[in-house]
C-alpha cells in the first residue's frame, strides 16, 4: 500500500530531538532518512524497495505519453459518424466555447475500417491507421474545462487549477527510479512552443521536488547546463563540488524535511552521472538508416517530432519510468477554429509517421508488451462548424472526445464507448479524466485510492475523490 504513513511523506512539526543546530555531522542515519522522507531519502528507499511498492502485479513497467496540444478532433480521426455526415450543413443548436456555433459539420476526412479489428480511423492518419490492431480507442472521454490551460492541466494532473502534481510525478513518487544516472520523469516539449501553462504542466506540485519532470530539448545538447566550462580542470571541478556538497549537507542538517533542498543535493549527484549517460542516450547517429526512416528523420516535415519520438524510445529503453512527448504548443497546435482541413492536415503530417514509427519500433524491440503508450489531447472539437466552406473550423469541446492507448494491459484493436449520433456527448460508458488516470495507475500495479499524499490537512490523490478503474478496455 502506498500512502503517506508508509512513505513518511507529509511529516510536519519540529525537527527530531537528535537534530543539532551546529555545523557538525551529528545526525543519526535513521533520523536523517526519516527527515528526508519527503525528499530524496524516500526516492532512494523507493528505488531499493520498488518491487514491494505496488499494490498488485503490474501489467506495465513504464509510461510513454504523447500529448497533442490544442484539441485533436475526435470527429475527424477516430469517431466515425454517418448520421453527422448525412445531416451535414443542417442547423443544430448547441452551446460552444466562443459562442459561434454554426451548422452541423460532417466528418471532414474519409473514414475506413482498419486491420483485422475493423477499427474506424480516418485518412488523416494513414500511418497510424496501419497500427489499428494495436490501438485501444476511448471514444467517450470527458474533461472538466473548455479552456486550453485548465484542460491541459486536467489531463496532466486531474485538476483544472495549476499547482497540482502531474501524473508523471505521482508515478515516480510511487515507484521510484530504475536508474541512478537518468531522471525518472523526462519531458520532451515541442521545440516551437510549450503547452499552455509551460513547465507547470510537469510540476511536482506539493510532492517531493525530486519527482518533477526533467525537460530535455530536441537539440544535440538536450540539457544545455549539463556541460561544464571549457578549460576547467577536473581536479578543480571535483574540489568545488566536494565543498558545495559539504556546505549543503550541513545546511540540510539544520533544515530537516526540506524536499526542495534534498532535490537540489540529489540534482548535483544526478547531474554528474548524466554528464556521462545523457550524451549517449541523446545521440541518434548510431541508429540505423531503417530506424531513422521509420520515424521520418529524413523528411523535413516529420524530422522534429520524429526526433522527439525516437529519443523517447531510447529513454524508455534505458529505464526512464515516465516519458512525456508534446506535439504542438500554445502557438503551434491542433486548435482548429479557422479551418479544420488546413490545421489538422498540417499537424497530422508532422505527427502521423513518427508516432506510427514509435509503435512499430517499441513492438519490434519487445518494449510494447510492458510499456503503456498513451495518445492524449485536452479535449475534442464540436460537431458544429465555425465558419463555412473550406475555412470551416470546430470549437473546443470537452464533453466528448477521443484518446488512444497501446501496449501493456489494454485490448488491442478495440474501441471503448459510443458517442451519440453527432459525437456531442457519450451515449454510453463515459470516461472521465479521473477514470482514465485511475486505470493507468491500475496497469502500473497501483491502487489510485491508496496512492495519496497528506498536504495542508488533505489526503491528496491524482484522482482527487473521484475515479474508477475502467476494466472494459483492459485485456
C-alpha positions as semicolon CSV with decimal commas, in nm:
position;residue;x (nm);y (nm);z (nm)
1;X;0,000;0,000;0,000
2;X;0,141;0,334;-0,099
3;X;0,022;0,609;0,131
4;X;0,190;0,871;0,341
5;X;0,205;0,655;0,652
6;X;0,432;0,406;0,478
7;X;0,624;0,669;0,290
8;X;0,674;0,906;0,580
9;X;0,554;1,174;0,343
10;X;0,395;1,493;0,462
11;X;0,567;1,490;0,802
12;X;0,527;1,818;0,985
13;X;0,631;1,969;1,314
14;X;0,965;2,048;1,477
15;X;1,290;1,875;1,400
16;X;1,374;1,548;1,567
17;X;1,535;1,585;1,914
18;X;1,852;1,430;1,779
19;X;1,896;1,706;1,523
20;X;2,172;1,953;1,605
21;X;2,181;2,320;1,514
22;X;2,558;2,309;1,492
23;X;2,753;2,268;1,169
24;X;2,882;1,932;1,280
25;X;2,765;1,595;1,141
26;X;2,558;1,490;1,446
27;X;2,258;1,333;1,273
28;X;2,193;0,962;1,308
29;X;2,138;0,766;0,989
30;X;1,786;0,674;1,098
31;X;1,680;1,031;1,174
32;X;1,840;1,161;0,856
33;X;1,634;0,917;0,648
34;X;1,319;1,000;0,841
35;X;1,363;1,372;0,797
36;X;1,443;1,325;0,431
37;X;1,125;1,120;0,390
38;X;0,961;1,385;0,180
39;X;1,262;1,418;-0,046
40;X;1,536;1,207;-0,199
41;X;1,567;0,995;0,111
42;X;1,236;0,848;0,005
43;X;1,347;0,824;-0,356
44;X;1,648;0,616;-0,258
45;X;1,437;0,382;-0,047
46;X;1,178;0,357;-0,321
47;X;1,441;0,255;-0,573
48;X;1,563;-0,020;-0,343
49;X;1,218;-0,142;-0,242
50;X;1,022;-0,077;-0,561
51;X;0,927;-0,445;-0,601
52;X;0,714;-0,408;-0,287
53;X;0,585;-0,068;-0,387
54;X;0,296;-0,181;-0,597
55;X;-0,043;-0,286;-0,464
56;X;-0,074;-0,580;-0,707
57;X;0,107;-0,731;-1,001
58;X;0,161;-0,460;-1,265
59;X;0,097;-0,506;-1,634
60;X;0,307;-0,202;-1,726
61;X;0,651;-0,102;-1,602
62;X;0,659;0,243;-1,757
63;X;0,451;0,506;-1,938
64;X;0,514;0,690;-2,263
65;X;0,261;0,966;-2,318
66;X;0,219;1,156;-2,646
67;X;0,021;1,478;-2,591
68;X;-0,141;1,657;-2,889
69;X;-0,181;2,014;-2,765
70;X;-0,478;2,219;-2,879
71;X;-0,757;1,964;-2,906
72;X;-0,737;1,696;-3,175
73;X;-1,079;1,648;-3,332
74;X;-1,229;1,312;-3,245
75;X;-1,479;1,359;-3,528
76;X;-1,201;1,373;-3,786
77;X;-0,975;1,099;-3,650
78;X;-1,133;0,813;-3,452
79;X;-1,509;0,869;-3,419
80;X;-1,696;0,800;-3,744
81;X;-2,047;0,948;-3,752
82;X;-2,258;0,854;-4,057
83;X;-2,558;1,048;-3,923
84;X;-2,346;1,359;-3,885
85;X;-2,239;1,321;-4,248
86;X;-2,600;1,279;-4,362
87;X;-2,705;1,595;-4,180
88;X;-2,404;1,800;-4,282
89;X;-2,498;2,168;-4,309
90;X;-2,821;2,136;-4,110
91;X;-2,891;2,375;-3,821
92;X;-2,812;2,239;-3,476
93;X;-2,844;2,435;-3,155
94;X;-2,569;2,370;-2,904
95;X;-2,355;2,585;-2,673
96;X;-1,994;2,641;-2,781
97;X;-1,692;2,786;-2,605
98;X;-1,672;3,101;-2,819
99;X;-2,048;3,117;-2,876
100;X;-2,003;3,093;-3,252
101;X;-2,176;2,764;-3,324
102;X;-2,297;2,715;-3,679
103;X;-2,450;2,427;-3,871
104;X;-2,354;2,063;-3,837
105;X;-2,022;1,973;-3,998
106;X;-1,976;1,611;-4,102
107;X;-1,656;1,411;-4,073
108;X;-1,421;1,615;-4,293
109;X;-1,185;1,327;-4,374
110;X;-1,288;0,988;-4,511
111;X;-1,309;0,704;-4,262
112;X;-1,224;0,339;-4,321
113;X;-1,225;0,028;-4,108
114;X;-0,865;-0,076;-4,050
115;X;-0,684;-0,401;-3,987
116;X;-0,840;-0,727;-3,879
117;X;-1,017;-0,549;-3,593
118;X;-1,207;-0,314;-3,823
119;X;-1,130;-0,013;-3,604
120;X;-1,252;0,310;-3,764
121;X;-0,968;0,555;-3,836
122;X;-0,978;0,843;-4,082
123;X;-0,748;0,908;-4,376
124;X;-0,599;1,196;-4,178
125;X;-0,377;0,941;-4,001
126;X;-0,288;0,678;-4,265
127;X;0,035;0,564;-4,096
128;X;-0,116;0,530;-3,751
129;X;-0,415;0,355;-3,910
130;X;-0,181;0,073;-4,012
131;X;-0,138;0,000;-3,640
132;X;-0,513;-0,008;-3,567
133;X;-0,484;-0,363;-3,434
134;X;-0,252;-0,235;-3,161
135;X;-0,479;0,052;-3,053
136;X;-0,744;0,088;-2,787
137;X;-0,951;0,396;-2,875
138;X;-1,160;0,552;-2,599
139;X;-1,435;0,743;-2,777
140;X;-1,619;0,879;-2,473
141;X;-1,359;1,083;-2,285
142;X;-1,498;1,375;-2,084
143;X;-1,298;1,667;-1,943
144;X;-1,382;1,945;-1,697
145;X;-1,286;2,254;-1,897
146;X;-1,329;2,403;-2,242
147;X;-1,030;2,634;-2,194
148;X;-0,685;2,520;-2,303
149;X;-0,470;2,581;-1,997
150;X;-0,705;2,425;-1,738
151;X;-0,792;2,141;-1,977
152;X;-0,423;2,059;-2,035
153;X;-0,374;2,078;-1,658
154;X;-0,672;1,845;-1,606
155;X;-0,529;1,583;-1,840
156;X;-0,189;1,611;-1,671
157;X;-0,286;1,649;-1,305
158;X;-0,655;1,569;-1,267
159;X;-0,726;1,928;-1,164
160;X;-0,813;2,239;-1,365
161;X;-0,618;2,464;-1,128
162;X;-0,242;2,493;-1,160
163;X;-0,005;2,375;-0,890
164;X;-0,107;2,010;-0,854
165;X;0,137;1,726;-0,924
166;X;0,140;1,581;-1,273
167;X;0,074;1,214;-1,337
168;X;0,443;1,161;-1,409
169;X;0,533;1,299;-1,067
170;X;0,280;1,070;-0,897
171;X;0,415;0,765;-1,081
172;X;0,774;0,846;-0,985
173;X;0,669;0,916;-0,626
174;X;0,503;0,575;-0,608
175;X;0,754;0,363;-0,797
176;X;1,085;0,545;-0,774
177;X;1,360;0,518;-1,031
178;X;1,507;0,225;-1,220
179;X;1,828;0,414;-1,297
180;X;2,056;0,638;-1,093
181;X;2,214;0,813;-1,392
182;X;1,898;0,938;-1,566
183;X;1,589;1,125;-1,443
184;X;1,285;0,911;-1,370
185;X;1,045;1,153;-1,541
186;X;1,153;1,318;-1,867
187;X;0,953;1,570;-2,071
188;X;1,017;1,638;-2,439
189;X;0,825;1,956;-2,530
190;X;0,764;2,074;-2,883
191;X;1,064;2,288;-2,979
192;X;0,839;2,556;-3,127
193;X;0,630;2,629;-2,820
194;X;0,545;2,496;-2,476
195;X;0,189;2,392;-2,389
196;X;-0,036;2,639;-2,211
197;X;0,092;2,661;-1,855
198;X;0,451;2,583;-1,956
199;X;0,658;2,390;-1,705
200;X;0,368;2,382;-1,457
201;X;0,230;2,100;-1,672
202;X;0,504;1,865;-1,549
203;X;0,535;2,006;-1,199
204;X;0,578;1,806;-0,881
205;X;0,326;2,036;-0,711
206;X;0,328;1,954;-0,340
207;X;0,504;1,619;-0,391
208;X;0,878;1,597;-0,318
209;X;1,073;1,821;-0,552
210;X;1,265;1,519;-0,678
211;X;0,954;1,395;-0,864
212;X;0,931;1,692;-1,102
213;X;0,974;1,626;-1,472
214;X;1,313;1,700;-1,627
215;X;1,287;1,879;-1,960
216;X;1,507;1,758;-2,245
217;X;1,545;1,964;-2,561
218;X;1,546;1,812;-2,906
219;X;1,889;1,953;-2,991
220;X;2,226;1,779;-2,984
221;X;2,261;1,910;-2,626
222;X;1,931;1,814;-2,461
223;X;2,030;1,962;-2,123
224;X;2,244;2,271;-2,201
225;X;2,354;2,343;-1,842
226;X;2,487;1,989;-1,806
227;X;2,815;2,065;-1,982
228;X;3,099;2,225;-1,788
229;X;3,304;2,525;-1,891
230;X;3,593;2,484;-2,131
231;X;3,930;2,491;-1,960
232;X;3,800;2,385;-1,620
233;X;4,044;2,135;-1,472
234;X;3,887;1,812;-1,344
235;X;4,056;1,838;-1,003
236;X;3,928;2,194;-0,957
237;X;3,577;2,088;-1,050
238;X;3,586;1,794;-0,809
239;X;3,712;2,018;-0,528
240;X;3,438;2,274;-0,590
241;X;3,166;2,010;-0,596
242;X;3,303;1,848;-0,280
243;X;3,299;2,182;-0,099
244;X;2,946;2,252;-0,221
245;X;2,825;1,912;-0,106
246;X;2,968;1,961;0,245
247;X;2,812;2,306;0,268
248;X;2,471;2,184;0,151
249;X;2,474;1,879;0,378
250;X;2,546;2,093;0,680
251;X;2,269;2,331;0,586
252;X;2,035;2,034;0,540
253;X;2,106;1,919;0,895
254;X;1,965;2,246;1,025
255;X;1,666;2,239;0,790
256;X;1,527;1,885;0,802
257;X;1,235;1,781;0,583
258;X;1,303;2,039;0,310
259;X;1,234;1,840;-0,007
260;X;1,348;2,123;-0,233
261;X;1,689;2,119;-0,066
262;X;1,704;1,741;-0,084
263;X;1,623;1,759;-0,454
264;X;1,899;2,016;-0,508
265;X;2,151;1,793;-0,333
266;X;2,050;1,495;-0,540
267;X;2,046;1,705;-0,859
268;X;2,420;1,761;-0,833
269;X;2,480;1,389;-0,793
270;X;2,243;1,308;-1,078
271;X;2,395;1,577;-1,299
272;X;2,739;1,426;-1,256
273;X;2,604;1,088;-1,370
274;X;2,405;1,246;-1,652
275;X;2,718;1,407;-1,795
276;X;2,818;1,056;-1,895
277;X;2,477;0,900;-1,970
278;X;2,275;1,174;-2,145
279;X;2,506;1,240;-2,442
280;X;2,494;0,873;-2,531
281;X;2,115;0,849;-2,498
282;X;2,058;1,169;-2,698
283;X;2,299;1,078;-2,978
284;X;2,079;0,940;-3,254
285;X;2,363;0,897;-3,503
286;X;2,408;0,535;-3,406
287;X;2,055;0,446;-3,514
288;X;2,025;0,253;-3,839
289;X;1,901;0,420;-4,157
290;X;1,594;0,198;-4,142
291;X;1,510;0,324;-3,794
292;X;1,567;0,685;-3,893
293;X;1,331;0,643;-4,189
294;X;1,076;0,472;-3,968
295;X;1,048;0,788;-3,756
296;X;1,067;1,025;-4,054
297;X;1,404;1,174;-3,963
298;X;1,494;1,208;-4,330
299;X;1,194;1,429;-4,406
300;X;1,177;1,797;-4,321
301;X;0,816;1,792;-4,201
302;X;0,845;1,492;-3,971
303;X;1,207;1,527;-3,852
304;X;1,148;1,747;-3,541
305;X;0,872;1,535;-3,389
306;X;1,031;1,215;-3,518
307;X;1,349;1,304;-3,330
308;X;1,148;1,352;-3,011
309;X;0,970;1,018;-3,053
310;X;1,294;0,834;-3,119
311;X;1,456;0,995;-2,815
312;X;1,152;0,891;-2,611
313;X;1,204;0,529;-2,718
314;X;1,572;0,547;-2,623
315;X;1,484;0,688;-2,281
316;X;1,224;0,417;-2,222
317;X;1,479;0,158;-2,330
318;X;1,727;0,294;-2,074
319;X;1,482;0,260;-1,786
320;X;1,320;0,603;-1,757
321;X;0,991;0,548;-1,577
322;X;0,770;0,815;-1,737
323;X;0,834;0,997;-2,067
324;X;0,602;1,268;-2,195
325;X;0,626;1,395;-2,553
326;X;0,436;1,706;-2,661
327;X;0,327;1,767;-3,018
328;X;0,229;2,130;-3,053
329;X;0,225;2,415;-2,806
330;X;0,043;2,736;-2,726
331;X;0,118;2,897;-3,064
332;X;0,151;2,592;-3,291
333;X;-0,126;2,348;-3,213
334;X;-0,431;2,140;-3,310
335;X;-0,665;2,429;-3,223
336;X;-0,872;2,427;-3,546
337;X;-1,102;2,727;-3,512
338;X;-1,037;2,853;-3,863
339;X;-1,004;2,560;-4,099
340;X;-1,018;2,205;-3,973
341;X;-0,884;2,088;-4,309
342;X;-0,579;2,318;-4,314
343;X;-0,498;2,292;-3,944
344;X;-0,538;1,917;-3,895
345;X;-0,376;1,827;-4,227
346;X;-0,066;2,023;-4,127
347;X;-0,049;1,889;-3,772
348;X;-0,118;1,531;-3,879
349;X;0,156;1,545;-4,143
350;X;0,403;1,615;-3,860
351;X;0,255;1,367;-3,613
352;X;0,135;1,062;-3,805
353;X;0,456;0,897;-3,929
354;X;0,667;0,949;-3,613
355;X;0,405;0,813;-3,376
356;X;0,337;0,517;-3,605
357;X;0,711;0,455;-3,620
358;X;0,729;0,472;-3,242
359;X;0,467;0,198;-3,202
360;X;0,637;-0,022;-3,461
361;X;0,978;0,025;-3,301
362;X;0,853;-0,043;-2,948
363;X;0,690;-0,365;-3,066
364;X;0,997;-0,479;-3,261
365;X;1,217;-0,429;-2,954
366;X;0,980;-0,610;-2,718
367;X;0,908;-0,291;-2,525
368;X;0,541;-0,252;-2,612
369;X;0,437;-0,551;-2,401
370;X;0,528;-0,374;-2,075
371;X;0,503;-0,008;-2,177
372;X;0,174;0,180;-2,159
373;X;0,160;0,422;-2,453
374;X;-0,099;0,699;-2,416
375;X;-0,209;0,920;-2,705
376;X;-0,393;1,210;-2,542
377;X;-0,527;1,558;-2,607
378;X;-0,702;1,805;-2,375
379;X;-1,046;1,796;-2,544
380;X;-1,213;1,737;-2,881
381;X;-1,393;1,961;-3,132
382;X;-1,760;2,046;-3,180
383;X;-1,989;1,873;-3,432
384;X;-2,099;2,220;-3,546
385;X;-1,878;2,446;-3,753
386;X;-1,714;2,780;-3,702
387;X;-1,724;2,947;-4,042
388;X;-1,826;2,788;-4,371
389;X;-1,678;2,602;-4,665
390;X;-1,309;2,517;-4,668
391;X;-1,247;2,765;-4,387
392;X;-1,492;2,589;-4,156
393;X;-1,335;2,504;-3,822
394;X;-1,454;2,348;-3,499
395;X;-1,470;2,496;-3,149
396;X;-1,342;2,347;-2,821
397;X;-1,544;2,050;-2,697
398;X;-1,470;1,886;-2,359
399;X;-1,800;1,693;-2,334
400;X;-1,687;1,408;-2,560
401;X;-1,353;1,334;-2,725
402;X;-1,114;1,051;-2,805
403;X;-0,780;0,930;-2,669
404;X;-0,593;0,615;-2,764
405;X;-0,382;0,364;-2,577
406;X;-0,147;0,086;-2,681
407;X;0,075;-0,168;-2,513
408;X;0,070;-0,322;-2,172
409;X;-0,264;-0,447;-2,048
410;X;-0,510;-0,286;-2,290
411;X;-0,729;-0,455;-2,550
412;X;-0,573;-0,422;-2,895
413;X;-0,788;-0,326;-3,194
414;X;-1,069;-0,215;-2,966
415;X;-1,299;0,087;-2,939
416;X;-1,445;0,160;-2,596
417;X;-1,766;0,359;-2,554
418;X;-2,011;0,502;-2,806
419;X;-2,086;0,869;-2,851
420;X;-2,424;0,996;-2,971
421;X;-2,505;1,037;-3,339
422;X;-2,319;1,368;-3,358
423;X;-2,026;1,296;-3,129
424;X;-2,155;1,561;-2,892
425;X;-2,191;1,350;-2,577
426;X;-2,129;0,991;-2,469
427;X;-2,425;0,767;-2,547
428;X;-2,283;0,514;-2,302
429;X;-1,971;0,442;-2,093
430;X;-1,835;0,794;-2,031
431;X;-1,472;0,802;-1,917
432;X;-1,367;1,095;-1,702
433;X;-1,006;1,206;-1,682
434;X;-1,007;1,066;-1,326
435;X;-1,121;0,727;-1,459
436;X;-0,850;0,745;-1,725
437;X;-0,582;0,813;-1,462
438;X;-0,716;0,551;-1,221
439;X;-0,699;0,287;-1,494
440;X;-0,347;0,385;-1,598
441;X;-0,229;0,360;-1,236
442;X;-0,400;0,021;-1,211
443;X;-0,195;-0,105;-1,505
444;X;0,117;0,007;-1,317
445;X;0,009;-0,201;-1,017
446;X;-0,114;0,097;-0,815
447;X;-0,447;0,148;-0,641
448;X;-0,537;0,512;-0,711
449;X;-0,722;0,541;-0,379
450;X;-0,417;0,430;-0,181
451;X;-0,170;0,648;-0,370
452;X;-0,208;0,966;-0,167
453;X;-0,009;1,241;-0,002
454;X;-0,104;1,438;0,307
455;X;-0,089;1,808;0,220
456;X;-0,237;2,104;0,408
457;X;-0,474;1,882;0,602
458;X;-0,599;1,690;0,296
459;X;-0,511;1,347;0,165
460;X;-0,445;1,440;-0,195
461;X;-0,470;1,198;-0,489
462;X;-0,413;1,218;-0,862
463;X;-0,780;1,126;-0,894
464;X;-0,900;1,371;-0,624
465;X;-1,204;1,199;-0,464
466;X;-1,323;1,051;-0,795
467;X;-1,223;0,789;-1,047
468;X;-1,291;0,424;-1,119
469;X;-1,081;0,165;-1,294
470;X;-1,241;0,105;-1,635
471;X;-1,199;-0,267;-1,685
472;X;-1,390;-0,264;-2,011
473;X;-1,081;-0,176;-2,215
474;X;-0,833;-0,386;-2,018
475;X;-0,703;-0,703;-2,182
